[in-house]
Amino acid sequence: DQALVNEYVEGSGIASHADGPLYEPCAVIVSLESSARLDFFTDGDERVASVLLRPRSVVAFADAAYLSLKHGIAAARADT
């Protein structure tokens, strides 16, 4: 029942973070204009998974991915 809309400058990235209880039990990310690699990290900052978000794509995550992992997007001009 909540939505947060942010605009990010291409290549700037988003620091790894956990969303907390505000959006529990899931998060949905929409990529509109450019590709981005969404990374998932343990509390020890070990990257354990990545998802390539293409323009006009949607990804949703819940359960362990939401409750136990942080997520972020590395600053980059091109995604690999």
N, CA, C and O of each residue as an XYZ file, in Angstrom:
320
protein
N       0.795     -1.186      0.000
C       0.000      0.000      0.000
C       0.850      1.269      0.000
O       0.349      2.357      0.282
N       2.149      1.124     -0.319
C       3.046      2.277     -0.382
C       3.890      2.190     -1.646
O       4.198      1.100     -2.126
N       4.252      3.329     -2.169
C       5.165      3.382     -3.318
C       6.141      4.525     -3.092
O       5.757      5.610     -2.654
N       7.389      4.272     -3.393
C       8.434      5.286     -3.320
C       9.032      5.380     -4.713
O       9.461      4.368     -5.269
N       9.067      6.563     -5.280
C       9.604      6.760     -6.618
C      10.856      7.618     -6.507
O      10.818      8.717     -5.953
N      11.967      7.111     -7.037
C      13.230      7.840     -7.048
C      13.748      7.917     -8.470
O      13.564      6.986     -9.254
N      14.389      9.013     -8.803
C      15.072      9.142    -10.080
C      16.564      9.183     -9.784
O      17.017      9.959     -8.943
N      17.321      8.348    -10.475
C      18.763      8.272    -10.271
C      19.484      8.657    -11.549
O      19.024      8.333    -12.644
N      20.593      9.336    -11.421
C      21.411      9.703    -12.567
C      22.123      8.453    -13.066
O      22.720      7.716    -12.281
N      22.060      8.217    -14.365
C      22.704      7.052    -14.962
C      24.170      7.000    -14.554
O      24.890      7.993    -14.662
N      24.608      5.829    -14.083
C      25.998      5.627    -13.696
C      26.317      5.953    -12.255
O      27.425      5.674    -11.797
N      25.359      6.548    -11.510
C      25.664      6.979    -10.144
C      25.617      5.855     -9.119
O      26.351      5.913     -8.133
N      24.797      4.849     -9.305
C      24.714      3.736     -8.376
C      23.863      4.030     -7.156
O      23.458      5.167     -6.914
N      23.600      2.971     -6.389
C      22.837      3.041     -5.146
C      23.578      2.180     -4.134
O      23.798      0.995     -4.383
N      23.961      2.742     -3.012
C      24.694      1.988     -1.984
C      23.869      0.796     -1.509
O      22.641      0.860     -1.457
N      24.561     -0.295     -1.162
C      23.842     -1.479     -0.696
C      23.118     -1.156      0.607
O      23.648     -0.464      1.477
N      21.899     -1.671      0.722
C      21.064     -1.366      1.877
C      19.955     -2.405      2.002
O      19.694     -3.166      1.070
N      19.312     -2.427      3.156
C      18.104     -3.216      3.382
C      16.952     -2.231      3.534
O      17.128     -1.159      4.112
N      15.787     -2.579      3.026
C      14.655     -1.664      3.059
C      13.946     -1.620      4.409
O      13.254     -0.644      4.699
N      14.096     -2.637      5.230
C      13.458     -2.629      6.540
C      11.976     -2.934      6.464
O      11.480     -3.358      5.420
N      11.265     -2.722      7.561
C       9.879     -3.181      7.658
C       8.858     -2.343      6.882
O       7.712     -2.768      6.739
N       9.237     -1.177      6.384
C       8.262     -0.320      5.718
C       7.603     -0.998      4.519
O       6.398     -0.847      4.314
N       8.369     -1.739      3.728
C       7.837     -2.369      2.510
C       7.636     -3.875      2.663
O       7.224     -4.537      1.711
N       7.915     -4.418      3.823
C       7.812     -5.857      4.043
C       6.415     -6.338      3.678
O       5.456     -5.669      4.061
N       6.229     -7.428      2.979
C       7.156     -8.536      2.831
C       7.902     -8.592      1.499
O       8.560     -9.593      1.214
N       7.816     -7.537      0.670
C       8.500     -7.615     -0.616
C       8.867     -6.222     -1.115
O       8.382     -5.211     -0.607
N       9.729     -6.197     -2.116
C      10.084     -4.947     -2.790
C       9.962     -5.181     -4.288
O      10.202     -6.287     -4.774
N       9.590     -4.140     -5.013
C       9.469     -4.194     -6.466
C      10.272     -3.029     -7.020
O      10.133     -1.895     -6.561
N      11.115     -3.313     -8.013
C      11.946     -2.284     -8.630
C      11.597     -2.216    -10.113
O      11.513     -3.241    -10.789
N      11.398     -1.013    -10.602
C      11.104     -0.771    -12.021
C      12.260      0.035    -12.595
O      12.621      1.078    -12.052
N      12.837     -0.439    -13.683
C      13.883      0.293    -14.387
C      13.262      0.870    -15.650
O      12.762      0.126    -16.493
N      13.293      2.191    -15.785
C      12.585      2.818    -16.906
C      13.476      3.149    -18.098
O      13.161      2.759    -19.222
N      14.585      3.865    -17.878
C      15.331      4.411    -19.008
C      16.631      3.698    -19.353
O      17.052      3.725    -20.510
N      17.273      3.067    -18.389
C      18.574      2.467    -18.694
C      18.719      1.132    -17.974
O      17.962      0.827    -17.053
N      19.689      0.351    -18.397
C      19.981     -0.916    -17.750
C      20.736     -0.673    -16.453
O      21.428      0.333    -16.297
N      20.591     -1.606    -15.534
C      21.324     -1.546    -14.272
C      21.474     -2.960    -13.741
O      20.591     -3.796    -13.931
N      22.591     -3.230    -13.075
C      22.799     -4.536    -12.441
C      22.482     -4.403    -10.960
O      23.183     -3.701    -10.232
N      21.432     -5.074    -10.515
C      21.034     -5.090     -9.118
C      21.767     -6.233     -8.438
O      21.607     -7.392     -8.822
N      22.572     -5.913     -7.429
C      23.346     -6.918     -6.704
C      22.728     -7.163     -5.337
O      22.189     -6.247     -4.716
N      22.810     -8.412     -4.872
C      22.368     -8.796     -3.539
C      23.585     -9.200     -2.723
O      24.465     -9.906     -3.215
N      23.634     -8.745     -1.461
C      24.797     -8.931     -0.594
C      24.387     -9.530      0.754
O      23.274     -9.316      1.235
N      25.314    -10.284      1.349
C      25.142    -10.736      2.728
C      25.441     -9.562      3.651
O      25.873     -8.503      3.195
N      25.213     -9.746      4.936
C      25.569     -8.704      5.910
C      27.065     -8.424      5.913
O      27.495     -7.337      6.299
N      27.864     -9.408      5.481
C      29.309     -9.224      5.385
C      29.741     -8.617      4.059
O      30.932     -8.613      3.748
N      28.806     -8.106      3.273
C      29.053     -7.454      1.989
C      29.618     -8.381      0.915
O      30.316     -7.925      0.009
N      29.322     -9.672      1.009
C      29.684    -10.620     -0.045
C      28.534    -10.650     -1.058
O      27.387    -10.908     -0.695
N      28.854    -10.384     -2.339
C      27.813    -10.430     -3.374
C      27.439    -11.884     -3.621
O      28.305    -12.714     -3.898
N      26.155    -12.192     -3.522
C      25.696    -13.571     -3.673
C      24.778    -13.767     -4.878
O      24.518    -14.904     -5.272
N      24.287    -12.686     -5.466
C      23.422    -12.803     -6.646
C      23.349    -11.454     -7.344
O      23.562    -10.411     -6.726
N      23.046    -11.485     -8.638
C      22.867    -10.274     -9.433
C      21.731    -10.483    -10.422
O      21.492    -11.597    -10.890
N      21.040     -9.403    -10.732
C      19.969     -9.419    -11.727
C      20.190     -8.227    -12.646
O      20.340     -7.099    -12.177
N      20.211     -8.470    -13.947
C      20.341     -7.377    -14.905
C      18.953     -6.815    -15.190
O      18.080     -7.513    -15.705
N      18.765     -5.552    -14.849
C      17.503     -4.871    -15.112
C      17.614     -4.139    -16.443
O      18.426     -3.223    -16.579
N      16.829     -4.521    -17.400
C      16.789     -3.855    -18.700
C      15.803     -2.691    -18.639
O      14.934     -2.674    -17.767
N      15.917     -1.726    -19.537
C      14.923     -0.649    -19.567
C      13.502     -1.217    -19.674
O      13.254     -2.171    -20.411
N      12.597     -0.621    -18.940
C      11.190     -1.025    -18.914
C      10.994     -2.416    -18.319
O      10.071     -3.130    -18.711
N      11.851     -2.808    -17.376
C      11.702     -4.114    -16.729
C      11.299     -3.943    -15.268
O      11.429     -2.866    -14.685
N      10.806     -5.038    -14.697
C      10.363     -5.064    -13.305
C      10.967     -6.287    -12.633
O      11.019     -7.364    -13.227
N      11.422     -6.126    -11.399
C      11.867     -7.261    -10.596
C      11.244     -7.116     -9.211
O      11.191     -6.021     -8.650
N      10.779     -8.227     -8.679
C      10.228     -8.253     -7.323
C      11.011     -9.283     -6.522
O      11.402    -10.326     -7.047
N      11.237     -8.984     -5.248
C      11.889     -9.970     -4.393
C      11.266     -9.955     -3.011
O      10.796     -8.925     -2.528
N      11.275    -11.132     -2.384
C      10.618    -11.311     -1.091
C      11.350    -12.397     -0.314
O      12.417    -12.858     -0.717
N      10.759    -12.793      0.801
C      11.271    -13.879      1.629
C      12.733    -13.642      2.003
O      13.076    -12.553      2.463
N      13.600    -14.637      1.814
C      14.999    -14.512      2.238
C      15.720    -13.376      1.520
O      16.560    -12.705      2.120
N      15.407    -13.152      0.245
C      16.065    -12.065     -0.500
C      15.722    -10.708      0.112
O      16.548     -9.795      0.098
N      14.526    -10.573      0.642
C      14.124     -9.307      1.267
C      14.592     -9.228      2.722
O      15.106     -8.198      3.159
N      14.414    -10.312      3.461
C      14.666    -10.293      4.898
C      16.131    -10.460      5.284
O      16.552     -9.925      6.310
N      16.920    -11.187      4.491
C      18.280    -11.551      4.904
C      19.384    -10.901      4.083
O      20.545    -10.954      4.489
N      19.069    -10.291      2.945
C      20.099     -9.742      2.066
C      19.927     -8.234      1.894
O      18.820     -7.703      1.980
N      21.039     -7.569      1.653
C      21.018     -6.161      1.241
C      21.032     -6.134     -0.285
O      21.381     -7.131     -0.917
N      20.659     -5.013     -0.877
C      20.709     -4.880     -2.329
C      21.222     -3.495     -2.687
O      21.094     -2.549     -1.910
N      21.807     -3.391     -3.880
C      22.336     -2.116     -4.335
C      22.740     -2.200     -5.790
O      22.708     -3.269     -6.398
N      23.121     -1.055     -6.342
C      23.570     -0.964     -7.731
C      24.906     -0.246     -7.735
O      24.996      0.895     -7.283
N      25.945     -0.898     -8.240
C      27.274     -0.310     -8.283
C      27.309      0.854     -9.283
O      26.657      0.807    -10.327
N      28.065      1.876     -8.954
C      28.258      2.986     -9.884
C      29.029      2.480    -11.102
O      30.132      1.951    -10.964
N      28.453      2.642    -12.287
C      29.090      2.139    -13.501
C      28.443      2.801    -14.723
O      27.253      3.116    -14.710
N      29.221      3.002    -15.750
C      28.687      3.534    -17.014
C      28.131      2.430    -17.895
O      27.266      2.681    -18.734
N      28.624      1.196    -17.714
C      28.132      0.043    -18.475
C      27.979     -1.107    -17.512
O      28.800     -1.278    -16.611
N      26.929     -1.903    -17.691
C      26.694     -3.038    -16.814
C      27.241     -4.308    -17.432
O      27.091     -4.557    -18.628
N      27.881     -5.108    -16.589
C      28.463     -6.374    -17.056
C      27.879     -7.535    -16.322
O      28.249     -8.679    -16.583
